[in-house]
């Protein structure tokens, strides 16, 4: 089983965001490939899938980090069958989409699953958020979906169909942290603080 962990950032993003994300992954002895490109998130994800040489792909938003390495084996155990799309539960009510889907801020799958589902468009449109089509294709083809639930959010932006609050500083299943809207300068410092907290916590356990 070969596994690639990837994130995406635009060239104009604060470079400290990339630095701290990579440092957190290094502390957990994991490598994250930060794909830098102009354009939209979903377009970059599709390019990553096409270019990836690994059998399994894990996506993190650039402002998303693990809080504990346990997430890795849990996720791989869920997707190793090749028929499961797994990740954080998302729902974008700003587009009147109340159907839950696997959100690309944190998700994993076998690369072949994406192709078996017809290489769905991850870019999103007026009816579908980024990666929502992938989730729906999995549903249509009888594939498995494994939702990771939000266990905490520092504030409130919207609520998904399962009633979980999604906002800035989301914690998913106690082991994943997602800052959300890192393009906004006011979200930089909270992300840096969380990364430093994780780095200090890990160093004390060595």
C-alpha positions as CSV (number, residue, x, y, z in Angstrom):
1,X,0.0,0.0,0.0
2,X,1.5,3.3,-1.1
3,X,0.0,6.5,0.4
4,X,0.4,10.1,-0.6
5,X,-0.7,13.0,1.6
6,X,-1.3,16.2,-0.2
7,X,-2.5,19.8,0.4
8,X,-3.0,22.7,-2.0
9,X,-2.0,26.4,-1.7
10,X,-1.9,29.4,-4.0
11,X,1.4,31.2,-4.5
12,X,0.3,34.3,-2.7
13,X,-0.6,32.5,0.6
14,X,1.4,33.4,3.7
15,X,4.4,31.1,3.6
16,X,4.3,30.6,7.4
17,X,1.0,28.6,6.9
18,X,2.8,26.1,4.7
19,X,5.8,26.0,7.0
20,X,3.7,25.2,10.1
21,X,1.6,22.6,8.4
22,X,4.6,20.8,7.2
23,X,6.3,21.0,10.6
24,X,3.3,19.3,12.3
25,X,3.3,16.5,9.8
26,X,7.1,16.1,10.3
27,X,6.6,15.8,14.0
28,X,4.3,12.8,13.4
29,X,6.8,11.3,10.9
30,X,4.5,11.9,8.0
31,X,5.3,13.7,4.8
32,X,2.8,16.1,3.2
33,X,3.2,17.2,-0.4
34,X,2.1,20.8,-0.7
35,X,0.9,21.5,-4.2
36,X,1.4,25.1,-5.1
37,X,-0.6,26.5,-8.1
38,X,-2.8,29.3,-9.2
39,X,-6.5,28.7,-9.7
40,X,-9.3,26.9,-7.9
41,X,-9.0,24.2,-5.1
42,X,-10.9,21.5,-6.9
43,X,-9.0,21.9,-10.2
44,X,-5.7,21.4,-8.2
45,X,-7.1,18.3,-6.5
46,X,-7.9,16.7,-9.8
47,X,-4.4,17.5,-11.1
48,X,-2.9,15.9,-7.9
49,X,-5.0,12.8,-8.4
50,X,-3.8,12.4,-12.0
51,X,-0.2,13.0,-11.2
52,X,0.0,11.0,-7.9
53,X,2.0,7.8,-8.2
54,X,0.6,6.4,-4.9
55,X,-2.3,3.9,-4.6
56,X,-4.0,5.9,-1.9
57,X,-4.5,9.6,-1.6
58,X,-5.2,11.7,1.5
59,X,-6.1,15.4,1.1
60,X,-5.7,18.0,3.8
61,X,-6.6,21.7,3.3
62,X,-3.5,23.9,3.7
63,X,-5.0,25.1,7.1
64,X,-5.8,21.6,8.3
65,X,-3.5,19.5,10.5
66,X,-3.6,16.3,12.5
67,X,-3.7,16.6,16.3
68,X,-2.7,13.0,16.8
69,X,-1.1,10.4,14.5
70,X,-3.8,7.9,15.3
71,X,-5.9,9.4,12.5
72,X,-3.5,7.8,9.9
73,X,-4.1,4.2,10.7
74,X,-7.8,4.7,11.3
75,X,-8.3,6.3,7.9
76,X,-6.2,3.7,6.1
77,X,-8.1,0.9,7.7
78,X,-11.4,2.5,6.5
79,X,-10.2,3.0,2.8
80,X,-8.0,-0.1,2.3
81,X,-10.9,-2.0,0.7
82,X,-10.7,0.4,-2.3
83,X,-14.4,1.0,-2.2
84,X,-14.7,3.7,0.6
85,X,-14.5,7.4,0.5
86,X,-13.7,8.7,4.0
87,X,-13.3,12.1,5.6
88,X,-14.8,15.1,7.4
89,X,-18.6,15.7,7.0
90,X,-19.3,18.9,5.2
91,X,-22.4,20.8,4.0
92,X,-22.5,24.2,2.3
93,X,-25.7,26.0,3.1
94,X,-24.6,29.1,1.3
95,X,-25.6,27.2,-1.9
96,X,-28.7,25.7,-0.3
97,X,-27.0,22.3,-0.2
98,X,-28.2,20.4,2.8
99,X,-27.1,17.0,1.7
100,X,-24.0,16.0,3.6
101,X,-20.8,15.0,1.7
102,X,-17.2,14.1,2.3
103,X,-15.4,17.5,2.5
104,X,-12.0,17.9,0.8
105,X,-10.5,19.7,3.8
106,X,-9.8,16.2,5.0
107,X,-10.6,13.1,3.0
108,X,-8.9,9.8,1.8
109,X,-9.6,7.2,-0.8
110,X,-7.9,4.7,-3.1
111,X,-7.0,6.4,-6.4
112,X,-8.8,3.7,-8.4
113,X,-12.1,4.6,-6.6
114,X,-12.0,8.0,-8.2
115,X,-11.6,6.5,-11.7
116,X,-14.3,3.9,-11.0
117,X,-16.7,6.7,-10.2
118,X,-16.0,8.3,-13.6
119,X,-13.3,10.8,-12.6
120,X,-16.0,13.2,-11.2
121,X,-15.5,17.0,-11.4
122,X,-14.1,18.2,-8.1
123,X,-14.2,21.9,-9.0
124,X,-17.8,22.4,-7.9
125,X,-20.5,24.5,-9.6
126,X,-23.7,26.4,-8.7
127,X,-25.3,23.2,-7.5
128,X,-22.4,21.3,-6.0
129,X,-19.6,22.3,-3.6
130,X,-16.0,21.1,-4.1
131,X,-15.8,17.3,-4.0
132,X,-19.6,16.9,-3.5
133,X,-20.0,15.3,-6.9
134,X,-17.4,12.6,-5.9
135,X,-19.5,11.8,-2.8
136,X,-22.7,11.6,-4.9
137,X,-21.0,9.3,-7.5
138,X,-20.0,7.0,-4.7
139,X,-23.6,6.9,-3.4
140,X,-24.9,6.2,-6.9
141,X,-22.4,3.3,-7.4
142,X,-23.1,1.7,-4.1
143,X,-19.6,2.6,-2.7
144,X,-19.1,3.2,1.0
145,X,-19.0,6.6,2.7
146,X,-17.4,7.0,6.1
147,X,-18.1,10.4,7.7
148,X,-15.8,11.9,10.4
149,X,-17.8,14.1,12.7
150,X,-17.1,17.6,14.0
151,X,-16.5,17.4,17.7
152,X,-15.8,21.0,18.4
153,X,-15.8,24.4,16.6
154,X,-14.5,27.7,18.0
155,X,-17.3,29.6,16.3
156,X,-20.2,29.2,14.0
157,X,-20.3,29.6,10.2
158,X,-22.9,27.1,9.2
159,X,-24.5,23.8,10.3
160,X,-24.4,20.6,8.3
161,X,-27.4,18.4,7.8
162,X,-26.4,16.2,10.8
163,X,-26.7,19.3,13.1
164,X,-23.0,19.7,13.6
165,X,-21.6,23.3,13.8
166,X,-18.9,24.1,11.3
167,X,-16.8,27.1,11.8
168,X,-13.3,28.4,12.3
169,X,-11.1,26.1,14.5
170,X,-13.1,22.9,13.8
171,X,-11.9,19.7,15.4
172,X,-12.9,16.5,13.7
173,X,-13.2,13.3,15.7
174,X,-10.8,14.9,18.2
175,X,-7.8,14.2,16.0
176,X,-8.0,16.7,13.0
177,X,-8.0,20.5,13.2
178,X,-9.2,22.7,10.4
179,X,-8.9,26.5,10.7
180,X,-11.2,27.3,7.7
181,X,-10.9,30.4,5.5
182,X,-7.1,30.7,5.9
183,X,-7.1,33.3,3.1
184,X,-8.5,35.8,5.7
185,X,-5.6,37.4,7.7
186,X,-7.5,37.1,11.0
187,X,-7.4,33.3,10.7
188,X,-3.6,33.2,10.5
189,X,-2.7,33.6,14.2
190,X,-5.2,31.1,15.5
191,X,-3.8,28.5,13.0
192,X,-0.2,29.3,14.1
193,X,-1.1,29.0,17.7
194,X,-2.7,25.6,17.2
195,X,0.3,24.3,15.2
196,X,2.7,25.5,17.9
197,X,0.5,23.9,20.6
198,X,0.7,20.6,18.7
199,X,4.4,20.8,18.1
200,X,5.1,21.5,21.8
201,X,2.8,18.7,22.9
202,X,4.5,16.2,20.6
203,X,8.0,17.3,21.7
204,X,7.1,16.7,25.4
205,X,6.0,13.1,24.6
206,X,9.4,12.1,23.0
